[in-house]
C-alpha cells in the first residue's frame, strides 16, 4: 500500500480492500503470480483425471485388481507390496527437499550451490521417471496389463493407471528439463542482475508435481 | 526498504522495426488482439455459412442434393463448436481481452508479451487442425458439438474415425492457447495496473473479462481431460466412456465404461463456458450503456459482485444439461435449484442496466442501439431459461427447437449483438477512423429484427415437439403441416440476417479507407483507453509516462462540472469534489 492511502478497515473488508488496492494485488513478481495461477489450473486437470478414475472404478462391472498385489516386487524370494512405489515416493519427496535448498541458496546468492542443488533435484526427478519406466515395462511385459484390458480384472485399471501416471510422468519430465535449463543459466550467472526468484518459481512447479504424486499414490496405489 | 511496484520499474520495450515483427510475429497486445479478432470473425463467417446450409435443408427438404444426412450432422457439429469456442471464446477473451485489459488498466502491455504471441499462434494452429478435418477420410465429425461417446466414436456417425480425432486434437491445442493467453490476462489485471487503478475502480469490461478468464482456466481442464479420454477410447481402445456394446451386429471390445462420466466432465466445462462468453458481454455492455446514456452505472459494486457470484455458481449447475440422461432424480432437484439461484445475480444485472438507462441522457448511437437490443434479447433468452431449468418442464422440451431457440437467444444473438456494439464503440480507437453511421443503423435493425424472426417461431415449433438435430422429420404424425411453412419463413429470415452482415464488412472496409478521422475520444468516454496520447495507441500505449487514476470509470454528468464526463486520469483539484473521490471505489 502506498503511504497516502487511508488506513484499512478491520476484518474481511480489510482483506478485500488490501487485495483491491492499486497497481498490484499480491506483492510478488509477475512470473511468480503467473506460476501460481497456472498451478491452480493444472490442479483442476489432475482433479478431473482422478475424479474420472474414481468414477470408472465405481461403475465398472468387473472387480478391480488389488493394487498391493499388482505393484509388488519379489525380492530374494519375498513378495514385498508397493516397495518400488515406496522408493519412488521417497525419491520424489527427497527431491522437494533438495529443491528447497536450491531456493535457499539462490536467495543467499550462492549461485554455484543453487545450481548444484537444482541439478541434484533434476537427477532425482530423472531417476523417478526411470523407475516409472521400469514399473511400466514390468506391468506390460510380465503382468500383461494393457490400456484396453488385463488378465487381473477391470479393463479400466490399466487405462486409468497408464493415463494418470503417464500424465504425471510427463509433468516430471518437463520439470526435469525446466530445472536443468534454469540450473544451467543460474550456473552461468544469467540471473545475477535480476535476482534468483526464478529458482523459487521453478521450485513451485516442482513442489506441485510432488504434491500431485502424493494424491496419486493415495488414491491409486493405497486405495 | 520502499517497495517499488513492478509496473513502475524500468522495463525494456522491444520496439518492432520490420513489417514482420510489427504485424505478424507481433508481441504488441493490440496487434495480437486484432489477429485474434480477424481469425475468429473468419471462423464465425464459416460457422454462419454452415447454419445457412442447415436452414436450407430444413426449409426445402429433398431439394439440395449436396446436403446429405451425413453432411447435415457435420454442419450441425461444426457450426456449434466453431461458434462457441472458435468465435465467441476467442473473440471476447483473445480479441477484446487482449485489446482492452492493458489499455483499461493503464499497463503498457500484457505481462508476458511473448507468451501472448504464442497464444495467438497456437489458436491459429487449433483452427488449422479443425479445418483439416474437412480433408481427412470421412470428413469432420458429426457427433453434435457435445461429442457424446459412445456414438461419437462408433461407425455410423460421420467422421467417427478421423474427424473426431482432429476435433479433439484441435480442442486440446485451443485449450493450451487459451491457457497461455488467460494466464497473461489474469496476471495483468492483478499485478500490472497503473497508479490509482484499484480493483474497484476498474471498468466493468475488465471485470467481466477477468472473471471469465478465471472461469475458463478452471473449466477448460475438464474439456481437456475428456478430450484425452475420448481420444484414448478411440485410438488405444480403453473403455473410459464405453460400455460393452453391440455395433452393427458385432460385439465390440469395450466393457464397463461410463458414458455418463463423459457428460459430467463435458458439462462441468460446458456450463461455465456459457459464462466464459457471457461475463465479458455483461461487462462490455455495462460500459456501453453507461457511456452512451451519459450516466454512471447503477450499482457498480453489486455489478462486480454479481459477476463474481455468477462465476462461482456456474460451477455447480452443470447437470441441468443432463436432466434426461438417466441420472439420479435427486441430482435433478439439486441442479434445478442452483440453476434458478443463478437467476438472482443475473436479474440484478438486468435491473441495473435498465436503471442505468432510467433518466439518463440517452444517445441513440450505434453502440447504444446494440446494447439496448442486447437487454431485450438477453431477457427473452433468460426467461425461457427459467422454463428449461425446471426438471418437469425441461423433460418434454428437452431436445426440441425450444432449446435451440433458448440458447441461441441467450448465448448466440445476445453476445453477437454486444460484439457488434463493442466493435462499433471501439472502432474509432482501434483504427482512428469513424464508421458510417447509416450503414451501421441498417445493420443493427436488420440483425435485431431478423434474429427475432428466426428465433421467436422456433420457440413455437419447439413447444409443438419438433426435435432438434433432425435432418428431416419425414411427416411424423405429431408435427402439423404448418411447421413446414414456419420453417420456410425462418430460413428466409435467416438468409436475410446473413446477407445483412455484409453491411458490417462493407462498413469496416469503407471506413478504413474513407472514414472521417475520429479524434482521440469521440464518445466522450471516461475510461483510460480513450485518454491515450495517440490514436490508434502506439506500442507501449502511454508515451513516456504511465497514466495515474483518480476516480472510478463512471463519472458521467457529474453536477457542477463543465463537461458531462470526467476522465479517470483527471486529477481531483481541477473541479469540485465528486462522490467517487471519497471512500474506496
Interface residues (C-beta under 8 A of the other chain):
Chain A: X2 X6 X17 X19 X20 X21 X22 X23 X24 X25 X26 X27 X28 X29 X30 X31 X33 X34 X37 X38 X40 X41 X42 X44 X45 X47 X48 X49 X52 X55 X56 X59 X60 X61 X62 X147 X148 X149 X154 X155 X156 X158 X159 X160 X163 X167
Chain B: X3 X5 X6 X7 X8 X111 X112 X179 X182 X183 X184 X186 X187 X190 X191 X192 X193 X194 X195 X196 X197 X198 X199 X200 X201 X217 X218 X219 X220 X221 X222 X224 X225 X226 X228 X229 X232 X236 X237 X238 X239 X240 X244 X253 X255 X256 X257 X258 X260 X261 X264 X265 X268 X549 X584
